[in-house]
Amino acid sequence: MDFIETHGAELLRTYHQWTGRRLIEPYGDSRDEARMLFEATFAVVSYGAEGDQILNYGNKTAMDLWEMDWDTLRRTPSRLTAEPMHRDERAEFLRRVRERGFIDDYSGIRISSKGRRFRIAQATVWNVTDADGKYAGQAATFSKWEFLSQEEANS
């Protein structure tokens, strides 16, 4: 199994474990489910458990929103996907998710690798664990976003 398939299965499993909902309908084949998740029209992104959390997965929608290819995404610290003035608030939010398991009403402004700002709404953020139940990072999914004009981004 490759990383996208293995990690996709972890994302699907832990999302269901925490929320009781499914990101995609079970198909019965982990390779097909991982492909469906990767090609979904909603965004899914995750990052590891290291101190300066590095993105480790983004589906095609997330890569398009953040204007990154796979290799760039996988070496980007998660904190750089948020505007600098929102990073402290974001860090506190992620701590709360770690303690509670998931939160499903997050909204915030994100910034692409090229400086384009967009507001996400009603995002679910959850803890990801490996097959042994060990904390492996966090993930987020959302299907609502809007790009901001320069004036909106500065307000």
LUMDO-329213 format. One record per residue: residue in three letters; residue number from 0; x, y, z of N, C-alpha, C in turn. Coordinates in steps of 0.02 Angstrom, whole numbers. Layout:
BEGIN
+------+------+--------+--------+--------+--------+--------+--------+--------+--------+--------+
! resn ! resi !    n_u !    n_v !    n_w !   ca_u !   ca_v !   ca_w !    c_u !    c_v !    c_w !
+------+------+--------+--------+--------+--------+--------+--------+--------+--------+--------+
!  ALA !  NUM !      X !      Y !      Z !      X !      Y !      Z !      X !      Y !      Z !
...
+------+------+--------+--------+--------+--------+--------+--------+--------+--------+--------+
This chain:
BEGIN
+------+------+--------+--------+--------+--------+--------+--------+--------+--------+--------+
! resn ! resi !    n_u !    n_v !    n_w !   ca_u !   ca_v !   ca_w !    c_u !    c_v !    c_w !
+------+------+--------+--------+--------+--------+--------+--------+--------+--------+--------+
!  MET !    0 !     42 !    -59 !      0 !      0 !      0 !      0 !     44 !     62 !      0 !
!  ASP !    1 !     24 !    111 !    -38 !     62 !    173 !    -38 !     35 !    221 !     15 !
!  PHE !    2 !     70 !    276 !     25 !     51 !    323 !     78 !    -19 !    350 !     69 !
!  ILE !    3 !    -37 !    369 !      8 !   -103 !    398 !     -3 !   -158 !    349 !     17 !
!  GLU !    4 !   -148 !    286 !      1 !   -198 !    235 !     19 !   -199 !    223 !     94 !
!  THR !    5 !   -140 !    214 !    124 !   -136 !    201 !    196 !   -162 !    260 !    237 !
!  HIS !    6 !   -138 !    319 !    220 !   -158 !    378 !    258 !   -231 !    395 !    244 !
!  GLY !    7 !   -253 !    386 !    183 !   -324 !    396 !    167 !   -368 !    353 !    211 !
!  ALA !    8 !   -348 !    290 !    220 !   -387 !    244 !    263 !   -387 !    269 !    335 !
!  GLU !    9 !   -330 !    295 !    360 !   -327 !    323 !    428 !   -373 !    383 !    434 !
!  LEU !   10 !   -374 !    426 !    384 !   -417 !    485 !    386 !   -490 !    465 !    388 !
!  LEU !   11 !   -509 !    418 !    345 !   -578 !    395 !    342 !   -599 !    362 !    408 !
!  ARG !   12 !   -554 !    320 !    435 !   -569 !    284 !    498 !   -576 !    332 !    556 !
!  THR !   13 !   -529 !    378 !    564 !   -530 !    422 !    622 !   -586 !    474 !    617 !
!  TYR !   14 !   -601 !    497 !    557 !   -657 !    544 !    549 !   -721 !    510 !    573 !
!  HIS !   15 !   -732 !    449 !    552 !   -792 !    412 !    572 !   -791 !    398 !    648 !
!  GLN !   16 !   -733 !    379 !    673 !   -725 !    364 !    745 !   -745 !    424 !    787 !
!  TRP !   17 !   -722 !    484 !    770 !   -736 !    543 !    811 !   -805 !    572 !    799 !
!  THR !   18 !   -827 !    574 !    736 !   -889 !    611 !    720 !   -950 !    566 !    713 !
!  GLY !   19 !   -940 !    502 !    700 !   -996 !    458 !    686 !  -1021 !    465 !    614 !
!  ARG !   20 !   -990 !    509 !    576 !  -1009 !    520 !    505 !   -955 !    492 !    460 !
!  ARG !   21 !   -969 !    491 !    396 !   -921 !    466 !    347 !   -903 !    522 !    298 !
!  LEU !   22 !   -838 !    525 !    281 !   -816 !    572 !    230 !   -840 !    552 !    161 !
!  ILE !   23 !   -837 !    487 !    148 !   -863 !    458 !     86 !   -900 !    394 !    104 !
!  GLU !   24 !   -943 !    373 !     60 !   -978 !    310 !     71 !   -928 !    252 !     65 !
!  PRO !   25 !   -930 !    205 !    111 !   -885 !    148 !    107 !   -895 !    111 !     41 !
!  TYR !   26 !   -840 !     93 !     10 !   -842 !     60 !    -54 !   -820 !    -13 !    -49 !
!  GLY !   27 !   -784 !    -27 !      5 !   -762 !    -96 !     16 !   -691 !   -110 !     -7 !
!  ASP !   28 !   -662 !    -64 !    -45 !   -594 !    -73 !    -69 !   -554 !    -11 !    -49 !
!  SER !   29 !   -503 !    -21 !     -7 !   -466 !     37 !     21 !   -432 !     78 !    -33 !
!  ARG !   30 !   -409 !     46 !    -86 !   -377 !     84 !   -141 !   -427 !    129 !   -175 !
!  ASP !   31 !   -487 !    104 !   -189 !   -538 !    145 !   -221 !   -562 !    200 !   -174 !
!  GLU !   32 !   -569 !    185 !   -109 !   -590 !    235 !    -61 !   -538 !    291 !    -55 !
!  ALA !   33 !   -474 !    273 !    -55 !   -421 !    323 !    -52 !   -422 !    367 !   -114 !
!  ARG !   34 !   -434 !    337 !   -172 !   -439 !    376 !   -234 !   -498 !    423 !   -232 !
!  MET !   35 !   -555 !    398 !   -208 !   -615 !    440 !   -203 !   -604 !    499 !   -156 !
!  LEU !   36 !   -570 !    487 !   -100 !   -555 !    540 !    -53 !   -507 !    591 !    -86 !
!  PHE !   37 !   -457 !    566 !   -120 !   -408 !    610 !   -152 !   -440 !    653 !   -207 !
!  GLU !   38 !   -490 !    626 !   -241 !   -522 !    662 !   -296 !   -587 !    698 !   -275 !
!  ALA !   39 !   -604 !    698 !   -211 !   -666 !    728 !   -188 !   -669 !    803 !   -203 !
!  THR !   40 !   -730 !    829 !   -208 !   -740 !    900 !   -222 !   -737 !    942 !   -159 !
!  PHE !   41 !   -732 !    911 !   -101 !   -722 !    947 !    -38 !   -648 !    941 !    -20 !
!  ALA !   42 !   -623 !    987 !     21 !   -553 !    987 !     40 !   -540 !    941 !    100 !
!  VAL !   43 !   -484 !    906 !     99 !   -460 !    867 !    155 !   -385 !    879 !    159 !
!  VAL !   44 !   -362 !    896 !    217 !   -291 !    909 !    228 !   -272 !    882 !    297 !
!  SER !   45 !   -210 !    859 !    304 !   -188 !    836 !    370 !   -115 !    854 !    381 !
!  TYR !   46 !    -95 !    850 !    444 !    -27 !    866 !    463 !     -7 !    820 !    520 !
!  GLY !   47 !     58 !    812 !    527 !     84 !    765 !    576 !     85 !    791 !    647 !
!  ALA !   48 !    115 !    752 !    691 !    116 !    767 !    763 !    180 !    802 !    785 !
!  GLU !   49 !    224 !    819 !    738 !    286 !    853 !    757 !    271 !    922 !    786 !
!  GLY !   50 !    320 !    951 !    821 !    311 !   1016 !    853 !    288 !   1070 !    805 !
!  ASP !   51 !    320 !   1078 !    749 !    300 !   1125 !    697 !    266 !   1083 !    644 !
!  GLN !   52 !    202 !   1071 !    653 !    165 !   1022 !    613 !    173 !   1035 !    538 !
!  ILE !   53 !    196 !    984 !    503 !    206 !    986 !    431 !    147 !    952 !    397 !
!  LEU !   54 !    120 !    984 !    345 !     67 !    952 !    307 !     93 !    886 !    279 !
!  ASN !   55 !     51 !    834 !    282 !     72 !    770 !    256 !     22 !    741 !    205 !
!  TYR !   56 !    -35 !    775 !    197 !    -85 !    752 !    149 !   -130 !    810 !    130 !
!  GLY !   57 !   -146 !    813 !     68 !   -197 !    859 !     43 !   -227 !    827 !    -18 !
!  ASN !   58 !   -293 !    826 !    -22 !   -323 !    798 !    -82 !   -319 !    851 !   -138 !
!  LYS !   59 !   -343 !    834 !   -198 !   -336 !    879 !   -254 !   -369 !    946 !   -241 !
!  THR !   60 !   -427 !    946 !   -209 !   -461 !   1009 !   -195 !   -419 !   1052 !   -148 !
!  ALA !   61 !   -390 !   1023 !    -97 !   -348 !   1061 !    -50 !   -286 !   1087 !    -86 !
!  MET !   62 !   -254 !   1046 !   -127 !   -195 !   1069 !   -163 !   -213 !   1128 !   -209 !
!  ASP !   63 !   -271 !   1125 !   -241 !   -292 !   1180 !   -284 !   -304 !   1243 !   -243 !
!  LEU !   64 !   -338 !   1238 !   -186 !   -351 !   1296 !   -144 !   -287 !   1328 !   -119 !
!  TRP !   65 !   -239 !   1288 !    -97 !   -177 !   1314 !    -70 !   -125 !   1326 !   -125 !
!  GLU !   66 !   -143 !   1311 !   -187 !   -100 !   1323 !   -244 !    -31 !   1291 !   -234 !
!  MET !   67 !    -34 !   1225 !   -219 !     28 !   1187 !   -207 !     24 !   1121 !   -244 !
!  ASP !   68 !     82 !   1095 !   -263 !     85 !   1027 !   -288 !     99 !    981 !   -228 !
!  TRP !   69 !     98 !    916 !   -239 !    106 !    867 !   -186 !    170 !    877 !   -147 !
!  ASP !   70 !    226 !    885 !   -182 !    291 !    891 !   -148 !    295 !    955 !   -106 !
!  THR !   71 !    270 !   1010 !   -132 !    271 !   1073 !    -94 !    227 !   1067 !    -32 !
!  LEU !   72 !    168 !   1039 !    -41 !    122 !   1032 !     15 !    155 !    992 !     71 !
!  ARG !   73 !    188 !    938 !     54 !    216 !    892 !    105 !    278 !    918 !    141 !
!  ARG !   74 !    300 !    977 !    124 !    356 !   1007 !    162 !    336 !   1076 !    191 !
!  THR !   75 !    271 !   1091 !    190 !    246 !   1155 !    214 !    221 !   1149 !    286 !
!  PRO !   76 !    248 !   1190 !    332 !    221 !   1192 !    400 !    147 !   1214 !    397 !
!  SER !   77 !    105 !   1180 !    433 !     34 !   1195 !    434 !     20 !   1267 !    453 !
!  ARG !   78 !     59 !   1295 !    499 !     49 !   1364 !    522 !     54 !   1414 !    466 !
!  LEU !   79 !     90 !   1398 !    412 !     98 !   1445 !    357 !     37 !   1448 !    312 !
!  THR !   80 !    -12 !   1405 !    325 !    -74 !   1408 !    285 !   -124 !   1457 !    315 !
!  ALA !   81 !   -106 !   1488 !    371 !   -148 !   1538 !    403 !   -112 !   1605 !    402 !
!  GLU !   82 !   -151 !   1659 !    401 !   -120 !   1725 !    404 !    -83 !   1734 !    470 !
!  PRO !   83 !    -28 !   1771 !    470 !     11 !   1780 !    532 !    -30 !   1806 !    590 !
!  MET !   84 !    -75 !   1852 !    579 !   -113 !   1880 !    635 !   -163 !   1830 !    664 !
!  HIS !   85 !   -174 !   1775 !    632 !   -222 !   1725 !    656 !   -188 !   1663 !    683 !
!  ARG !   86 !   -123 !   1660 !    684 !    -88 !   1599 !    703 !    -95 !   1582 !    777 !
!  ASP !   87 !    -93 !   1632 !    821 !   -101 !   1618 !    893 !   -170 !   1589 !    907 !
!  GLU !   88 !   -221 !   1620 !    878 !   -289 !   1595 !    885 !   -295 !   1524 !    858 !
!  ARG !   89 !   -263 !   1511 !    802 !   -264 !   1445 !    771 !   -230 !   1393 !    816 !
!  ALA !   90 !   -174 !   1412 !    846 !   -138 !   1366 !    890 !   -182 !   1346 !    950 !
!  GLU !   91 !   -218 !   1394 !    978 !   -264 !   1379 !   1034 !   -320 !   1333 !   1011 !
!  PHE !   92 !   -346 !   1346 !    952 !   -399 !   1304 !    925 !   -375 !   1232 !    917 !
!  LEU !   93 !   -316 !   1223 !    888 !   -290 !   1155 !    877 !   -278 !   1119 !    943 !
!  ARG !   94 !   -258 !   1155 !    994 !   -250 !   1125 !   1060 !   -318 !   1098 !   1085 !
!  ARG !   95 !   -371 !   1138 !   1076 !   -438 !   1116 !   1097 !   -459 !   1053 !   1059 !
!  VAL !   96 !   -445 !   1050 !    995 !   -462 !    991 !    956 !   -425 !    930 !    984 !
!  ARG !   97 !   -360 !    939 !    999 !   -321 !    883 !   1025 !   -352 !    856 !   1089 !
!  GLU !   98 !   -377 !    901 !   1132 !   -407 !    880 !   1195 !   -475 !    848 !   1187 !
!  ARG !   99 !   -516 !    874 !   1141 !   -586 !    851 !   1133 !   -595 !    796 !   1080 !
!  GLY !  100 !   -548 !    790 !   1034 !   -555 !    740 !    981 !   -575 !    769 !    913 !
!  PHE !  101 !   -624 !    814 !    913 !   -643 !    847 !    851 !   -686 !    908 !    866 !
!  ILE !  102 !   -688 !    952 !    818 !   -733 !   1010 !    820 !   -760 !   1018 !    749 !
!  ASP !  103 !   -825 !   1032 !    744 !   -855 !   1032 !    677 !   -887 !   1099 !    657 !
!  ASP !  104 !   -863 !   1153 !    687 !   -892 !   1217 !    669 !   -839 !   1271 !    659 !
!  TYR !  105 !   -781 !   1252 !    636 !   -726 !   1299 !    628 !   -734 !   1342 !    566 !
!  SER !  106 !   -719 !   1406 !    573 !   -716 !   1453 !    517 !   -653 !   1493 !    525 !
!  GLY !  107 !   -622 !   1512 !    470 !   -562 !   1553 !    475 !   -536 !   1572 !    406 !
!  ILE !  108 !   -487 !   1615 !    407 !   -456 !   1638 !    344 !   -391 !   1600 !    334 !
!  ARG !  109 !   -383 !   1575 !    275 !   -323 !   1539 !    255 !   -289 !   1577 !    199 !
!  ILE !  110 !   -226 !   1560 !    186 !   -188 !   1593 !    134 !   -152 !   1541 !     92 !
!  SER !  111 !   -156 !   1549 !     26 !   -124 !   1501 !    -19 !    -49 !   1516 !    -23 !
!  SER !  112 !    -13 !   1473 !    -55 !     60 !   1482 !    -63 !     76 !   1544 !   -104 !
!  LYS !  113 !     27 !   1568 !   -142 !     38 !   1627 !   -184 !      7 !   1690 !   -153 !
!  GLY !  114 !    -16 !   1685 !    -90 !    -42 !   1743 !    -55 !   -116 !   1755 !    -64 !
!  ARG !  115 !   -151 !   1712 !    -98 !   -223 !   1719 !   -108 !   -259 !   1698 !    -44 !
!  ARG !  116 !   -302 !   1741 !    -18 !   -338 !   1727 !     44 !   -407 !   1701 !     30 !
!  PHE !  117 !   -428 !   1655 !     73 !   -495 !   1628 !     68 !   -521 !   1611 !    137 !
!  ARG !  118 !   -586 !   1618 !    145 !   -619 !   1604 !    208 !   -651 !   1535 !    203 !
!  ILE !  119 !   -636 !   1493 !    253 !   -669 !   1427 !    256 !   -723 !   1430 !    309 !
!  ALA !  120 !   -775 !   1391 !    300 !   -831 !   1391 !    347 !   -853 !   1319 !    361 !
!  GLN !  121 !   -876 !   1309 !    422 !   -903 !   1245 !    444 !   -855 !   1187 !    432 !
!  ALA !  122 !   -792 !   1199 !    448 !   -741 !   1147 !    440 !   -744 !   1100 !    501 !
!  THR !  123 !   -729 !   1037 !    488 !   -720 !    989 !    542 !   -646 !    976 !    548 !
!  VAL !  124 !   -621 !    980 !    608 !   -550 !    965 !    622 !   -550 !    909 !    673 !
!  TRP !  125 !   -510 !    858 !    661 !   -510 !    800 !    706 !   -440 !    773 !    715 !
!  ASN !  126 !   -432 !    735 !    769 !   -370 !    701 !    784 !   -363 !    639 !    741 !
!  VAL !  127 !   -303 !    627 !    717 !   -288 !    568 !    677 !   -243 !    523 !    719 !
!  THR !  128 !   -260 !    459 !    721 !   -218 !    410 !    756 !   -196 !    356 !    707 !
!  ASP !  129 !   -141 !    324 !    723 !   -118 !    269 !    681 !   -156 !    205 !    698 !
!  ALA !  130 !   -137 !    151 !    667 !   -173 !     87 !    678 !   -169 !     63 !    750 !
!  ASP !  131 !   -118 !     86 !    788 !   -111 !     66 !    858 !   -146 !    115 !    905 !
!  GLY !  132 !   -180 !    165 !    878 !   -214 !    214 !    920 !   -171 !    270 !    944 !
!  LYS !  133 !   -108 !    274 !    921 !    -62 !    327 !    941 !    -77 !    391 !    902 !
!  TYR !  134 !    -78 !    448 !    939 !    -90 !    513 !    907 !    -40 !    524 !    851 !
!  ALA !  135 !    -66 !    541 !    791 !    -24 !    550 !    732 !    -32 !    619 !    700 !
!  GLY !  136 !    -72 !    662 !    730 !    -82 !    729 !    702 !   -156 !    747 !    700 !
!  GLN !  137 !   -172 !    793 !    656 !   -241 !    815 !    648 !   -256 !    823 !    574 !
!  ALA !  138 !   -321 !    824 !    559 !   -344 !    832 !    491 !   -403 !    880 !    491 !
!  ALA !  139 !   -418 !    907 !    433 !   -475 !    952 !    425 !   -508 !    939 !    359 !
!  THR !  140 !   -573 !    950 !    358 !   -611 !    945 !    296 !   -663 !   1001 !    296 !
!  PHE !  141 !   -675 !   1026 !    236 !   -727 !   1078 !    228 !   -747 !   1080 !    155 !
!  SER !  142 !   -809 !   1100 !    144 !   -835 !   1106 !     76 !   -859 !   1177 !     61 !
!  LYS !  143 !   -853 !   1221 !    110 !   -874 !   1290 !    100 !   -814 !   1337 !    106 !
!  TRP !  144 !   -802 !   1375 !     54 !   -749 !   1425 !     55 !   -766 !   1480 !      6 !
!  GLU !  145 !   -737 !   1538 !     18 !   -744 !   1593 !    -29 !   -679 !   1632 !    -31 !
!  PHE !  146 !   -659 !   1651 !    -91 !   -599 !   1691 !    -99 !   -615 !   1762 !    -80 !
!  LEU !  147 !   -567 !   1796 !    -49 !   -578 !   1863 !    -23 !   -545 !   1915 !    -68 !
!  SER !  148 !   -577 !   1972 !    -74 !   -547 !   2028 !   -108 !   -492 !   2056 !    -62 !
!  GLN !  149 !   -448 !   2097 !    -88 !   -395 !   2127 !    -47 !   -425 !   2166 !     11 !
!  GLU !  150 !   -480 !   2201 !      0 !   -511 !   2240 !     54 !   -538 !   2194 !    109 !
!  GLU !  151 !   -571 !   2140 !     90 !   -598 !   2092 !    139 !   -541 !   2059 !    178 !
!  ALA !  152 !   -488 !   2042 !    144 !   -432 !   2008 !    176 !   -398 !   2053 !    227 !
!  ASN !  153 !   -400 !   2119 !    217 !   -368 !   2165 !    262 !   -412 !   2187 !    319 !
!  SER !  154 !   -476 !   2169 !    318 !   -521 !   2192 !    371 !   -527 !   2141 !    427 !
+------+------+--------+--------+--------+--------+--------+--------+--------+--------+--------+
